Amino acid sequence: MVKVGIIGLGTVGEAVVKNLEKNREIIKARAGKEIKVIKGVIREPNKYTHLNIPLSTDYKDVTRNPEIDIVVELIGGVDKAFEIVSDALKHKKAVVTANKALLAYHRFELQKLASTPFEYEASVAGGIPVIKALRDGLSANHILEIKGIINGTCNYILSEMKKGRDYKEVLKEAQEKGYAEADPTFDVGGFDAAHKLLILASIAYNIDAKPEDILIEGIENINLTDIEFAKEFGYEIKLLGIAKKRDSEIELRVHPTLIKQQEMISKVEGVMNAVSVIGDVVGETMYYGPGAGGDATASAVISDIVEIARGNSNPMLGFKIPLEIEKCTLIKPDNIVSKYYLRIAVKDELGVLEKIAHILAQNNISIESFLQKPRDGYVKLLFSTHKAVEKDIKKAIKTIEKLNFVIKPINYIRIEE
Ligand SMILES: NC(=O)c1ccc[n+]([C@@H]2O[C@H](COP(=O)([O-])OP(=O)(O)OC[C@H]3O[C@@H](n4cnc5c(N)ncnc54)[C@H](OP(=O)(O)O)[C@@H]3O)[C@@H](O)[C@H]2O)c1
């Protein structure tokens, strides 16, 4: 029998307990052993009397319990979780976690500390087994590119906005439905997606970047004009986490992105997640499914428990010897090269277009397409550009925003083709 202690019995923890019991027989057959939760740790025991497991409020009752083989950390957050997981590893417990925030900051330290199995399938894209796909299934490949819709809240909001609904109205509804937190910044600001992207990127490229090192933009400034433009030019707007390898440099970024409607990933709607991974041997692969929710996430957590119960011990980040050939540097956000879409609100005056085109040209930016949308008393100019360097776009925007006919801050979205 494999004995498990779970620290955190909220949405995911409770679903793990429930599904281990519900599918006990098939899980036992697959693991080759019975799996039993022998202790749970929470802060307020009164809330958990309905669960039929012994409870404690001291995590050491699990991390230092000689009877326990696997410690499952499901409390979330960074510092306390790091303390708990480190303690478990120091006491030679195998660890399973769903905690992307913890891994976004501490995955390399934990890898060093871990002499026992350490699994974290649920930390990226919830129920989709993308970690195992990338780390194990694609181990023959150099990873050329990863593109992911890895935040269901943002994808839900953008999908609803396509129906002509306003951002604020949809966000409120997402909060009522429980898709978005009371403070939604973490999701809509792109930070949650960034945590997940960093985990994927370290498996693909052995790159030890922190959220502060990469470009992160959220969906807060997307409006219905952008959605209209996207439709008109055959794009969808998605919040994407993107990791790309260019020679010995790695590009990591999270931002709203215009992608062509015919791309598979652009068809992912609502709260669903999807990750596309391009390997040099296999070509493009795609993983789709529910990125959150108690049961979906528990499915991934239990798969990790089964993996460990079988006696498999995978290298945590997918390499037993550091990926020296892949050892790459991170491209600074200002040096990213992309195509761009610009939304510029201007007074309806003569010569406006010419002045803007001139400034763009001065900054090495050439226009690919252009659309003009008259509004009450002003005009919205919508441009798409050919490939340009991020710092040139920012410089051009700063200059254009100073022109007296420009009446609002300029919005821009990167185009991925
Ligand atoms: N929910 C999802 O759909 C989802 C999807 C993918 C990944 N995840 C990840 O899974 C983890 C758990 O998420 P969740 O949604 O299940 O969270 P949750 O519903 O908020 O539950 C958190 C649990 O942890 C306990 N807890 C918090 N701090 C603790 C501490 N210091 N000591 C002991 N227990 C503590 C809480 O107990 P009390 O109630 O007593 O405070 C509660 O039982 C997070 O890392 C999250 O990012 C969640």
The ligand as an ORCA input file, in Angstrom:
! r2SCAN-3c Opt
* xyz 0 1
  N      -8.744     25.155     -8.337
  C      -8.268     24.828     -9.539
  O      -9.021     24.694    -10.514
  C      -6.789     24.608     -9.729
  C      -6.313     24.210    -10.999
  C      -4.941     23.958    -11.169
  C      -4.078     24.145    -10.099
  N      -4.581     24.559     -8.892
  C      -3.640     24.732     -7.784
  O      -3.973     23.827     -6.742
  C      -3.639     24.378     -5.479
  C      -4.872     24.346     -4.580
  O      -5.901     25.130     -5.153
  P      -7.403     25.085     -4.606
  O      -8.229     25.755     -5.642
  O      -7.762     23.714     -4.153
  O      -7.285     26.046     -3.328
  P      -8.368     26.281     -2.182
  O      -9.702     25.789     -2.601
  O      -8.225     27.696     -1.763
  O      -7.880     25.337     -0.974
  C      -6.727     25.583     -0.235
  C      -6.644     24.565      0.878
  O      -5.381     24.724      1.519
  C      -5.578     24.877      2.916
  N      -4.526     25.765      3.396
  C      -4.210     27.002      2.969
  N      -3.143     27.475      3.632
  C      -2.769     26.500      4.491
  C      -1.742     26.398      5.443
  N      -0.859     27.392      5.643
  N      -1.648     25.253      6.167
  C      -2.538     24.239      5.972
  N      -3.529     24.286      5.057
  C      -3.656     25.407      4.342
  C      -6.954     25.470      3.072
  O      -7.435     25.145      4.359
  P      -8.417     26.132      5.180
  O      -9.715     26.078      4.452
  O      -8.510     25.497      6.517
  O      -7.776     27.470      5.165
  C      -7.704     24.723      1.953
  O      -8.075     23.439      2.418
  C      -3.100     25.784     -5.778
  O      -1.697     25.743     -5.879
  C      -3.684     26.102     -7.142
  O      -2.910     27.022     -7.883
  C      -5.897     24.787     -8.681
*
